[in-house]
Amino acid sequence: TTPSIRTLTLRRLLGRPEDDADVQAARREMAASGPIPALLIGQTERGNWADERSYYTPKYTSTHWRMTLLAELAADPADSRLRRGAEFMLADTAVDAAQPGHGWVCFWGNLLRYALYAGLGDDPRVARITDRVARDANEAGWRCRYNDELPCAWGAARALWGLAALPVEDRSSEVAAAIASGLGLLLDGDHL
């Protein structure tokens, strides 16, 4: 099996503690074989990947997609390469994150998740992305210009993945409302 899947199964499904011998063995294997080391090949000193056209393309091999996968596969969040990738993304998207408007909340939710996963929760750029995701939910009703201005369940799911990574005590009333709205859209079909 994939080392990440084994680790996540031991931790999340079987409830084994982090210091369990099987968990530790699986974590060592995650760093040595499987998709995580393969995903980290080619990262530059800036934090992006050498073979990309932009941080988003080509899809699934550029920085954004690799960072999303590394967080989903539970790569070691203390690995400096994850932090470097998240730092690159925060820097490269800072202007876009500050722009008015809505849409592409799936992207911002993913970025929020891996930036938080890499330990950047105190970065003011992360706060701007959190605000943007909450605005997309609360003011735009999950509508997305890439989805013909209809509410986007995929965007809500990815945004919730990011918002769920925020510590409960750090969630503003706007974030709490966005979470409730996203759950309403996904579970009840209610997005108002």
Secondary structure as UniProt FT lines:
FT   HELIX           3..8
FT   HELIX           9..13
FT   TURN            18..19
FT   HELIX           21..32
FT   HELIX           35..40
FT   TURN            41..42
FT   TURN            45..46
FT   TURN            50..51
FT   TURN            59..61
FT   HELIX           63..72
FT   TURN            73..74
FT   TURN            77..78
FT   HELIX           80..92
FT   HELIX           94..97
FT   HELIX           105..117
FT   TURN            118..119
FT   TURN            121..122
FT   HELIX           124..138
FT   TURN            139..142
FT   STRAND          143..144
FT   HELIX           145..147
FT   TURN            148..149
FT   STRAND          150..151
FT   HELIX           153..163
FT   TURN            164..165
FT   HELIX           168..170
FT   HELIX           173..183
FT   HELIX           184..188
//
